[in-house]
Amino acid sequence: MSLNRICSVSNNKQGICLPKNGDIWYNRTYNLITWSLAYPYYRKPESPTLNIYFYYQENYQYHHILNFTNININDGYSVVYVDDKFFPNNNNTNKRLSYMMIIL
């Protein structure tokens, strides 16, 4: 079963299937972001692409880290390689950071 199909069989109340809240991504690893094509937001014929933005929180402020743009919405997933760009101003990549991901 394809990644797209696995996520699409979920109900349309959940837009993002992966990552789940609390998932841990490690530096120098590949990770999946999957979304449900059954979710109404992702059925937009006028806009066949989406953008993914990552922010981390420090001192009660959100800071933009990086983004991936113009992803084909009909793929239902994107593969993300976590590298040093995910660890801003931090030479210690063993530190755990919490991120907020926004898909538009």
DOMI-766594 format. One record per atom (N, C-alpha, C): residue in one letter; x, y, z. Coordinates in steps of 0.001 Angstrom, whole numbers, plus 500000, padded with zeros to 6 digits. Layout:
N
aXYZ...
***
This chain:
104
m500858498817500000m500000500000500000m500896501235500000s500622502207499163s501450503405499069s501255504300500286l502225505178500504l502116506125501615l500875506982501468n500618507406500247n499460508228499964n498184507490500359r498093506238500016r496906505434500316r496736505221501814i497823504954502531i497741504722503974i497158505949504669c497651507112504310c497161508325504942c495750508658504478s495458508386503222s494154508741502665s493010507922503229v493298506734503775v492215505937504320v491778506445505687s492571507366506262s492139507958507525s490968508891507243n490209509201508274n489054510076508054n489522511481507700n488608512300507229n489001513631506783n489075514650507923k489079514187509157k489222515102510295k490687515343510634q491574514520510094q492997514636510378q493725514979509088g494304516161509032g494992516582507822g496392516028507700i497153516064508778i498531515587508768i498584514238509470c499088513245508776c499206511900509360c500566511704510029l501619512189509398l502971512126509958l503645513466509742p504408513955510662p504747513348511938p503607513508512939k503586512624513883k502619512719514974k503218513561516092n502371514156516895n502836514946518022n503732514073518903g504914514561519194g505841513822520034g506847512979519267d506681512848517941d507674512114517157d509028512789517277i510073511993517250i511435512513517348i512146512278516029w512706513340515480w513519513259514278w514957513506514696y515862512675514215y517269512790514557y518044513408513405n519132514093513771n519987514704512764n520565513625511843r520676513980510581r521205513103509530r520324511874509277t519002512098509329t518055511034509012t516991511572508059y516366510657507317y515242510996506453y513947510741507216n512990511639507043n511711511529507735n510586511878506782l509404511365507089l508241511597506235l507284512609506837i506736513426505956i505578514246506278i504487513730505352t503381513274505911t502279512794505071t501007513541505442w500178513752504451w498895514423504665w497807513633503963s496611513777504470s495474513039503937s494839513801502782l494766513151501644l494103513774500504l492592513837500699a492088513140501717a490668513215502038a490347514486502836y491371515120503397y491167516336504180y490803517472503223p489731518201503508p489243519209502552p490281520234502105y491167520654502983y492161521677502618y493059521209501475y493327519915501413y494248519396500411y493566519008499107r492310519363498947r491591519133497683r491316520483497031k492383521145496600k492275522483496034k492751522466494580p491862522309493641p492303522270492241p492968523570491794e492640524676492432e493226525961492033e494667526103492502s495096525268493443s496458525352493960s497012523942494166p497675523392493168p498137522002493254p499425521800494055t499922522861494683t501142522725495486t500901523220496903l501802522827497790l501749523328499155l503155523660499621n503234524377500724n504501524785501320n504521524333502772i505677523888503228i505839523424504608i506854524327505290y506484524858506448y507338525765507203y507620525173508578f508864525295509016f509254524831510343f509676526013511204y509174526009512441y509518527020513429y509911526313514719y510809526923515478y511069526404516813y510800527521517811q510509527136519037q510154528108520063q511316528284521026e511642529552521280e512681529892522245e512264531177522932n512292531165524248n511908532356525028n510539532900524609y509588532022524453y508197532366524132y508020533004522755q509003532853521885q508894533368520528q509150532235519546y508454532286518407y508682531306517356y509665531888516346h510625531059515934h511647531474514983h511589530560513761h511505531188512591h511468530425511345h512832529763511136i512797528457510865i514022527707510634i514236527475509145l513285526840508506l513405526544507092l512051526204506520n512007526120505210n510753525768504558n511033524999503274f510026524255502854f510047523514501604f508844524010500816t509062524424499595t507980525062498846t507666524304497551n506471524586497051n505981524043495774n506003522522495719i505538521894496771i505435520438496831i504117520029496189n504153519032495345n502940518561494677n501969518013495728i500842518662495855i499863518301496885i499309516892496684n499237516432495449n498661515119495161n499581513954495497d500852514242495793d501761513172496218d501326512608497573g500819513467498440g500371513021499759g501486512875500775y502720513132500351y503843513032501288y505038513820500769s505964514088501679s507240514692501334s508297514068502235v509454513816501678v510570513278502451v511457514449502852v511794514505504137v512610515585504671v513897515006505240y515014515582504835y516301515182505396y516648516170506504v516806515657507705v517159516507508842v518673516652508865d519116517886508765d520544518152508831d520781519324509772d521975519883509747d522336520936510693d521473522191510572k520791522373509426k519917523544509278k518762523523510284f518427522346510795f517360522236511785f517803522689513173f519082522946513348f519623523285514662f520272524662514614p519468525695514697p519957527065514527p520864527508515673n521935528170515306n522848528759516300n523191527794517408n523333526552517062n523554525547518095n524558524528517572n525715524502518187n526730523538517769n526472522163518353n525601522083519343n525298520807519983n524038520213519358t524203519355518365t523046518783517682t522383517679518499n522919517369519666n522277516382520541n521167517011521379k521066518314521332k520033519012522084k518668518758521443r517660518528522263r516307518308521762r515595519652521616l515048519888520435l514282521103520165l512872520710519780s511917521546520139s510526521318519745s510202522249518588y509523521704517597y509192522473516407y507690522538516193m507310523586515507m505947523699515027m506048523646513502m505213522832512899m505195522697511452m503878523256510931i503967524088509911i502775524660509296i502775524265507823i501656523752507353i501504523413505940i500457524341505342l500853525059504304l499949525972503596l499889525625502142
***
